[in-house]
Amino acid sequence: MTSHLPSCSCCGDSLTDERRIDVGFNLPDAALTAPEGSRHRLGPSALLRVDGVGSFIRCLLPVRLTHETELVLGIWLEVDEATLREADERWEDRSYSNLTFRGLLSNKVRPWGDDLLGAPFTARVADPEELPYLVAGHHPTATRVLEDVWDRDHILSRFPHQLPVDVRTGLGDHWSVVRTAGLTARFADGADQFAGPDRSAAVTVFSDDVPGRSPEDFLSVLLDGAPDKLPAQRLTEPLPGGLRHAFWLTPDDHGRERHEFYGFTVSAAGTAAGLFCTHENPADITWAQQVWRSLAWSDPS
């Protein structure tokens, strides 16, 4: 299902390598609310001093994921002033390749959050063409982040950035959907929303307030008032213990061509997920149907 590969959040280059995924934090968390004038770059943009906040060096945090994938996070370590000055002196020098230092992680990284924020790490230059890598953690969570192999979907679904791979994303109430490559993610207006330059998807989870109602009858309630005017563009598929239904149309009131896709998946457990997609290219109906068919409910028992 992978398509529409995004660009790197750090350098802007196209992300075509699904084995290494780069995500960057532009500033240390403590510097986000600091006045612009208090932020001082020391030559390289990876070296930062923030008045009244501290000194920071941008580093790379590698996280091993399943599917033979590596997530490389561009994060910031807080260091003392002497370390910052030493890094500044050596950054463009041959001695940069021997640079090693210790600092405190200065970004809250999901899903580890507060457990990792402020954790001590040792950083070392592994490649003179790259930022220093975090090579050792001096805290239980920090050690686990570097040494364990993490479930790719579980970790990547926490990042709203455009990603070069499809990621199965939890929606709550035991529902999940595949967020396709190149789409950002956010939760707004009661729906999980995924968006790209020419396509978008929004998913809402519903609970039936009538116990024991059949999936077919619950679907009829969900479709009440829906703009389903083109029966030829309708599709219903049976599922074990439920069903899914979709229809699609092309409104003519938006000033430009835009296609809409509505899809529902209903389980026998009195719960359902509704999908609304928009896309500009008519051929992307295939993409919308794939997202619809990726809606899945897992029995908690």
C-alpha positions, 0 to 999 in steps of 0.5 A: 500500500506504500505510496507518496513517499515524504521528504526528510523532516531534517534535510528535505531530501526524499525518503525512499529508504524504508529500512531507515526512517529519520525524524527530527526535533527542531529544538530542545523542548525547554527552548520552545517557549524561549524568545527567538533572540535568546537562541544562539547558534554556534556556527553549525546549526547542531550547536545551540545556546539558549539564554537562561535555559542551557547548552545543547548539541543535536545528536542521533538516537537510533531505535531498532524496530521490527521488519528490519527497520531503524528509526533515527531520531534527531534529538538534542542533548543538554550539555555543560558550557565547556562541552559545547565550546569543545564541540564548537572548536572541533566540529569542522576539524579533523578531531571531530571524528573523536568527539565523545561527550555525555548529556541529558536527553532534552526532547520528550520522545513518544512513547517513552515520554517522561521516562526518557526525558532528562535521561543521561546518554553518552554520544560519540561520532560514528561517521564524520559526515553525520551528527554524533550518535547516542551509543550508551544510556545511563538509565534503565529506559535509556538502555532499553531504548538503545538495546531492545527491538521495538514493534514498528507499528507501535512506535511509528504510530506515535509520530505524526510526521510523514513517514516512508512506510505504511503504519497500522495505527490504533484508533481506540476501542480495539480498532485500528487502521493503516495510515499510508506512507506520506500522510501526517496524523492528528486527532481532531474533532473526534476523529483520527485524521491523516493528510497529504497534499492531494489526499486525506482520510478521517476515521471515527469509531462508533458504539451502538447504543442498542444492545444486540442489534445486528451489524446490518441494522447498525449499518442502516443507522450509520448510513441514515442521512449519508449522501449515498446517491449513486448506487452503481458506486457502492460496495458491500462485503461480508466479514466474519461476524460483521460486514463492511460497506462503502460508497463514493462520489464526486461532488461538483461544488468545490471548484475543482475535481475532488472525489469522496469515499465513505466506508464503514466496517461493522462488527457483531460486538456493537461497534463500528468504524467509519472512514471518510477519504478525499482524493484529487486523482480518480485513480486513488479510489484504489487507495481509498478502498485499501484504507477502508479494507484495512479497518480492523477490530480485534476481539479483546477476549 
